[in-house]
Amino acid sequence: MTDAPRARPLSPHTSIWRWHVTMATSIAHRVSGCALYGGGLILAAWAVCLASGPETYGAFQALMGSILGKIALFGLTLSAFFHLAKGVQHLIWDVGFGYKPQTASLGAVVAIAFSIAATLAIWGIAAMTGAL
């Protein structure tokens, strides 16, 4: 008799499941929720900097106005709209509709399209009004 440990099998999802849009958007929904927590920290930092005086607030504005700050804010905008759209799809599922694979996939594609379109619209309006 040998005391060597037996090789444990891999989880079945790694070998038999294929990626599809509803799986990807489910994962992205969780990721966008985590990103929104980061946005909450940025909002808290904004409030602290605002209360700390003009110099501190100016430094915060410079950071958020930099290219990295704008990328972060763009990502947060996209995350917020995607999380909203996917949340609406979950509400529809909660009332018992949209479970057919074709309908669920369509809802996932709509959530992606809405989040991209709404983000581009908001950032386009911001650019046209001089807010960027």
Secondary structure, DSSP 8 states (H G I E B T S, - for coil): -----------THHHH----HHHHHHHHHHHHHHHHHHHHHHHHHHHHHHHH-HHHHHHHHHHHHSHHHHHHHHHHHHHHHHHHHHHHHHHHHHTT---SHHHHHHHHHHHHHHHHHHHHHHHHHHHHTT--
